[in-house]
Amino acid sequence: CMPDQPYIELPEVTDSDLPDILSTEILEQGTNSVKVKFSINNPMANTIKDIKVKNLNCELDIDSQKYENGKTEIIAELNQPIICVSNYSVLSITTNNEYNIPYTRNFKEKERMITVELYREIRTIDEWKEINQSPTENYQLMNDLNFINETKGIEITNTYTGILNGNECAIKNINISKGLFKQVDGEIRNLRVENISINANGNYLALIERLEKGKVNYLHIKDMTIEIRNDSKSEAYIGGISGLSNNGSIMNSSITDFTVNSHAEISKNS
């Protein structure tokens, strides 16, 4: 019985109308958990109910959220990492409107990223050896490690791209036949190395054989000896921290009591 009604198009929903992460602020930092404050674009003033992050558990403090001028701030704890890295993909944000109807906005992997550094804790030599199995992850020493009588499996032979935080701890009494790290493209920081001996016949003789675009910061070596065997016939690049560096950086670091004993004619030292 009603007359014809004119069709009125609803306005198109744009990205600016949808919930989106604007920024994150780290409030508390742990090794494998971190408390962050999310700033979320929220023009509809909806309630933030869930944020899903790949390889991380995200626990929202629902009572902490505050809305003002189209933005919501909410505190969350990120924990239980499947992998410990420095960047994580946000997979989705779920909100409830005033009628308690949920809406989920999904993101493609790496479309929205959260930058937080999480670490696998290292307390034993066996845990140190696990670095070689997953060299893209971040690790943190929780105590000193004594490598005396450990000669196998302690070298990181795969290219390391994560962050190794020594946490101002020391690794001691290392006796190896090549560099402790074959190649570092990531970062080593806050680490002490005491009493290391390399008995080698190779091209790159140092704690880190090759520093390729990697970073070293606050690495201090004390009592280091490199023994070049008498069957060595190739040219050698010798260094305390790094044998060869391409676009790498070494800052705030030192080496004391460094000895090189050559038993062969070496064509090049650097």
C-alpha atoms as one frame of an Amber mdcrd trajectory, in Angstrom:
protein
   0.000   0.000   0.000   3.039   2.275   0.139   3.996   4.497  -2.784   7.142
   3.850  -4.776  10.220   4.710  -2.794  13.247   6.351  -4.369  16.461   4.317
  -4.245  19.081   6.017  -2.175  22.578   4.572  -2.408  24.512   4.120   0.786
  27.880   5.852   0.850  30.762   3.649  -0.194  32.790   2.266   2.658  36.447
   3.305   2.317  39.570   2.129   4.131  39.434   5.234   6.303  36.103   4.029
   7.712  37.478   0.638   8.769  39.386  -0.308  11.913  43.109  -0.129  11.337
  46.292  -0.088  13.419  47.860   3.365  13.411  50.771   2.722  15.760  52.070
   0.615  18.646  53.973   1.655  21.768  55.975  -0.799  23.881  55.084  -0.466
  27.563  56.920  -3.468  29.029  59.571  -5.581  27.306  60.353  -9.190  28.196
  62.303 -11.852  26.333  59.318 -13.770  24.955  56.444 -11.459  25.884  55.782
  -7.759  25.493  53.033  -5.378  26.618  52.032  -2.869  23.960  49.535  -0.071
  23.514  47.705  -0.132  20.191  46.372   3.069  18.616  43.542   2.038  16.281
  41.629   4.012  13.691  38.011   3.564  14.802  35.682   6.236  13.315  32.554
   4.192  14.149  33.517   4.059  17.851  33.089   0.288  17.887  34.424  -1.941
  20.673  37.690  -3.669  19.863  37.173  -7.350  20.619  40.129  -9.178  19.095
  43.409  -8.694  17.259  45.034 -11.716  15.636  48.782 -11.724  14.969  50.621
 -14.419  13.045  52.906 -16.570  15.235  51.877 -14.706  18.407  49.153 -14.897
  21.027  47.488 -11.496  21.527  45.634 -10.972  24.818  43.620  -7.738  24.833
  42.877  -5.878  28.039  39.316  -5.018  27.036  38.807  -2.778  30.051  41.787
  -0.639  29.093  40.395   0.681  25.818  39.782   4.391  25.514  38.022   6.124
  22.630  38.619   9.716  21.550  38.385  11.613  18.244  37.908   8.579  16.038
  40.699   6.573  17.642  40.793   3.809  20.216  43.746   2.997  22.446  43.921
  -0.485  23.918  46.618  -2.389  25.815  47.539  -5.953  24.903  50.098  -8.556
  25.891  51.821 -10.386  23.045  53.219 -13.736  24.169  53.726 -17.429  23.362
  55.667 -16.776  20.138  55.931 -19.642  17.676  59.008 -17.942  16.257  61.031
 -15.191  17.929  61.693 -12.411  15.451  61.403  -8.607  15.272  58.363  -8.125
  13.023  54.964  -9.826  13.078  52.031  -9.684  10.665  48.612  -8.543  11.894
  46.039 -10.947  10.447  42.769  -9.334  11.535  40.937  -6.884  13.799  37.460
  -7.750  15.120  35.072  -5.092  16.450  31.512  -5.088  17.813  29.095  -2.282
  16.891  26.441  -0.757  19.136  24.145  -3.699  18.399  26.883  -6.138  19.427
  27.284  -7.357  15.856  30.892  -8.378  15.127  32.852  -7.262  12.106  36.284
  -8.615  11.203  38.721  -6.834   8.940  41.326  -9.199   7.523  44.791  -8.285
   6.287  47.177 -10.018   3.947  50.421 -11.240   5.427  52.905  -8.345   5.818
  50.181  -5.822   4.925  50.179  -4.604   8.539  53.256  -5.226  10.680  54.017
  -4.896  14.393  57.653  -4.227  15.289  58.537  -5.912  18.584  61.664  -7.882
  19.440  61.107 -11.266  21.075  63.873 -13.715  21.980  64.457 -17.384  22.609
  66.270 -17.714  25.928  69.659 -19.474  26.002  70.817 -20.989  29.291  72.716
 -24.087  28.135  75.186 -25.073  25.431  72.562 -27.336  23.841  70.270 -24.305
  23.522  73.165 -22.381  21.954  73.556 -25.120  19.349  69.895 -24.693  18.381
  70.774 -21.313  16.828  72.154 -23.212  13.852  68.781 -24.908  13.323  66.838
 -21.640  13.148  69.279 -18.816  12.295  66.535 -16.321  11.363  65.284 -16.017
  14.962  66.328 -13.773  17.862  68.168 -15.226  20.876  69.199 -13.869  24.272
  71.755 -15.254  26.706  70.446 -15.573  30.245  73.787 -16.529  31.839  77.452
 -17.122  30.981  78.308 -20.197  28.902  81.512 -22.188  29.365  82.457 -24.081
  26.175  85.450 -25.915  27.658  85.737 -29.428  26.151  82.994 -28.515  23.627
  84.478 -28.739  20.134  81.588 -29.894  17.935  78.403 -28.197  16.901  78.984
 -24.828  18.555  79.853 -22.944  15.340  76.959 -21.185  13.616  77.575 -22.419
  10.084  74.330 -21.102   8.572  73.984 -17.402   7.741  72.640 -15.669  10.847
  69.978 -13.027  10.155  68.352 -12.608  13.589  69.441 -10.645  16.664  71.733
 -12.254  19.217  71.533 -10.284  22.453  74.332 -11.313  24.776  72.556  -9.532
  27.627  76.052  -8.564  28.901  76.799 -12.252  29.514  79.984 -14.029  28.396
  80.804 -17.072  26.306  84.118 -18.558  27.466  86.849 -21.083  26.684  86.107
 -21.608  23.003  88.429 -23.834  20.964  87.349 -24.184  17.336  88.798 -24.765
  13.875  86.998 -21.859  12.166  85.030 -18.741  13.002  82.265 -19.058  15.560
  79.922 -17.429  13.004  80.348 -18.167   9.318  78.299 -15.170   8.172  76.229
 -12.550  10.002  73.605 -10.523   8.160  71.682  -9.781  11.365  72.978  -8.255
  14.600  75.134  -9.273  17.567  74.948  -6.997  20.610  75.912  -6.813  24.296
  78.140  -9.901  24.189  81.454 -10.715  25.899  83.811 -13.374  24.538  86.643
 -14.623  26.769  89.499 -16.991  25.911  88.865 -18.053  22.317  91.288 -20.035
  20.169  90.887 -20.621  16.421  93.196 -23.227  14.873  92.487 -22.811  11.221
  93.379 -23.177   7.605  90.944 -20.950   5.762  90.298 -17.656   4.026  88.499
 -15.731   6.776  89.880 -16.051  10.280  87.945 -14.196  12.984  85.092 -14.581
  15.432  82.774 -13.720  12.513  84.168 -14.933   9.214  82.016 -12.600   7.098
  79.960  -9.620   8.249  77.584  -9.037   5.350  75.255  -6.082   5.990  75.222
  -7.174   9.613  75.702  -5.121  12.762  77.932  -5.591  15.780  77.364  -3.387
  18.811  78.943  -3.701  22.252  80.900  -6.875  21.492  84.048  -7.220  23.626
  86.634  -9.965  23.100  89.409 -10.748  25.581  92.253 -13.260  25.111  91.963
 -14.384  21.505  94.481 -16.509  19.589  94.427 -17.450  15.924  96.764 -20.270
  14.911  97.369 -20.531  11.158  98.401 -24.088  10.342 101.543 -24.834   8.363
  99.560 -26.432   5.511  97.788 -23.168   4.752  98.417 -22.054   1.153  95.544
 -19.640   0.475  95.403 -15.953   1.248  93.828 -15.124   4.591  91.761 -12.229
   5.849  92.434 -12.032   9.569  90.541 -10.016  12.128  89.509 -10.201  15.745
  85.827  -9.490  15.293  85.383  -9.901  11.530  87.547 -11.375   8.794  85.741
  -9.649   5.942  82.962  -7.059   6.050  80.765  -5.882   3.182  78.460  -3.028
   4.235  78.583  -4.255   7.826  79.067  -2.044  10.870  81.007  -2.509  14.116
  80.337  -0.024  16.920  81.224   0.342  20.600  83.299  -2.848  20.493  86.819
  -3.904  21.448  89.384  -6.695  21.446  92.261  -7.062  23.924  95.132  -9.567
  24.132  94.845 -10.633  20.497  97.556 -12.951  19.106  98.076 -14.332  15.606
 100.564 -17.179  15.195 101.361 -17.996  11.585 103.152 -21.213  10.696 102.822
 -20.643   6.962 103.482 -17.903   4.452 100.269 -15.928   4.107  99.869 -13.820
   0.989  97.605 -11.184   2.500  96.681  -9.994   5.981  93.872  -7.548   6.701
